[in-house]
Amino acid sequence: MNSIKTTLEMWGNWARCNVGTEYSKVNVTFQAALPESGPLLFRTDDEQGMVVDSAVAGLRHYDQLAYKLVIAHYVYRISQSKLAKQIGKAQSYIAGLLRIAEAFIAGQIFVQTGEA
C-alpha cells in the first residue's frame, strides 16, 4: 500500500466522485474554506476505497473533530491553514491532529487487510 497520505488523497478523490454518499455535504464550519473545484486526480478502486472508508468511519467513533478534519482536508481538499482559521486553532494543532488521525486510519487499514 502507498503511504497513508497518498492513500487518503486517492480515497478523497474517490469519495468526491461517489454521488449520494455521506460525504456529499461539507460541515457548515468548513463551508467558507472550500477551494475552487479542480480536476480529478488519481482515485483508488472501489474495493480499496471501501476499506479506507471503513477505517475513516472507525475514526468517527474515536475522535469526532479528527474525523471532520480528515473529511474536510482529504475529501474537500481544504488546506490545514484554512482549517486552523475556521476553528480558531494553530496550524500545528491541526497538523498534529491529522497525523494522529492518519496513524489511526493506517492501523485500521492494517487490521482489515494486513497491508502496511
Contacts in CASP RR format, 6 or more apart in sequence:
PFRMAT RR
TARGET T0000
AUTHOR 0000-0000-0000
METHOD contacts of the structure
MODEL  1
MNSIKTTLEMWGNWARCNVGTEYSKVNVTFQAALPESGPLLFRTDDEQGM
VVDSAVAGLRHYDQLAYKLVIAHYVYRISQSKLAKQIGKAQSYIAGLLRI
AEAFIAGQIFVQTGEA
1 7 0 8 1.000
1 109 0 8 1.000
1 113 0 8 1.000
1 115 0 8 1.000
1 116 0 8 1.000
2 10 0 8 1.000
4 102 0 8 1.000
4 103 0 8 1.000
4 105 0 8 1.000
4 106 0 8 1.000
4 109 0 8 1.000
5 102 0 8 1.000
7 44 0 8 1.000
7 48 0 8 1.000
7 52 0 8 1.000
7 106 0 8 1.000
7 109 0 8 1.000
8 52 0 8 1.000
8 70 0 8 1.000
8 74 0 8 1.000
8 102 0 8 1.000
8 105 0 8 1.000
9 41 0 8 1.000
9 42 0 8 1.000
9 74 0 8 1.000
10 41 0 8 1.000
10 42 0 8 1.000
10 43 0 8 1.000
10 44 0 8 1.000
10 48 0 8 1.000
11 44 0 8 1.000
11 48 0 8 1.000
11 49 0 8 1.000
11 52 0 8 1.000
11 53 0 8 1.000
11 56 0 8 1.000
11 74 0 8 1.000
12 43 0 8 1.000
12 74 0 8 1.000
12 75 0 8 1.000
13 40 0 8 1.000
13 41 0 8 1.000
13 42 0 8 1.000
13 43 0 8 1.000
13 44 0 8 1.000
14 43 0 8 1.000
14 44 0 8 1.000
14 46 0 8 1.000
14 49 0 8 1.000
15 21 0 8 1.000
15 23 0 8 1.000
15 49 0 8 1.000
15 53 0 8 1.000
15 74 0 8 1.000
15 75 0 8 1.000
16 23 0 8 1.000
16 40 0 8 1.000
16 75 0 8 1.000
16 76 0 8 1.000
17 40 0 8 1.000
17 43 0 8 1.000
23 71 0 8 1.000
23 75 0 8 1.000
26 34 0 8 1.000
26 71 0 8 1.000
26 72 0 8 1.000
26 76 0 8 1.000
27 68 0 8 1.000
27 71 0 8 1.000
27 72 0 8 1.000
29 68 0 8 1.000
29 86 0 8 1.000
29 87 0 8 1.000
30 68 0 8 1.000
30 72 0 8 1.000
30 76 0 8 1.000
30 78 0 8 1.000
30 82 0 8 1.000
30 83 0 8 1.000
30 86 0 8 1.000
32 86 0 8 1.000
33 72 0 8 1.000
33 78 0 8 1.000
33 79 0 8 1.000
33 82 0 8 1.000
33 83 0 8 1.000
33 85 0 8 1.000
33 86 0 8 1.000
34 76 0 8 1.000
34 78 0 8 1.000
35 76 0 8 1.000
35 77 0 8 1.000
35 78 0 8 1.000
35 79 0 8 1.000
44 52 0 8 1.000
51 109 0 8 1.000
51 112 0 8 1.000
51 113 0 8 1.000
52 105 0 8 1.000
52 109 0 8 1.000
54 108 0 8 1.000
54 112 0 8 1.000
55 104 0 8 1.000
55 105 0 8 1.000
55 106 0 8 1.000
55 107 0 8 1.000
55 108 0 8 1.000
55 109 0 8 1.000
55 112 0 8 1.000
56 67 0 8 1.000
56 70 0 8 1.000
56 71 0 8 1.000
56 105 0 8 1.000
58 108 0 8 1.000
59 66 0 8 1.000
59 67 0 8 1.000
59 70 0 8 1.000
59 101 0 8 1.000
59 104 0 8 1.000
59 105 0 8 1.000
59 108 0 8 1.000
60 67 0 8 1.000
62 104 0 8 1.000
63 97 0 8 1.000
63 100 0 8 1.000
63 101 0 8 1.000
63 104 0 8 1.000
65 97 0 8 1.000
66 97 0 8 1.000
66 98 0 8 1.000
66 100 0 8 1.000
66 101 0 8 1.000
66 104 0 8 1.000
67 101 0 8 1.000
69 83 0 8 1.000
69 94 0 8 1.000
69 97 0 8 1.000
69 98 0 8 1.000
69 101 0 8 1.000
70 98 0 8 1.000
70 101 0 8 1.000
70 102 0 8 1.000
70 105 0 8 1.000
72 78 0 8 1.000
72 83 0 8 1.000
73 79 0 8 1.000
73 80 0 8 1.000
73 83 0 8 1.000
73 98 0 8 1.000
78 86 0 8 1.000
80 91 0 8 1.000
80 94 0 8 1.000
80 95 0 8 1.000
80 98 0 8 1.000
81 91 0 8 1.000
83 94 0 8 1.000
84 90 0 8 1.000
84 91 0 8 1.000
84 93 0 8 1.000
84 94 0 8 1.000
87 94 0 8 1.000
106 116 0 8 1.000
109 115 0 8 1.000
110 116 0 8 1.000
END
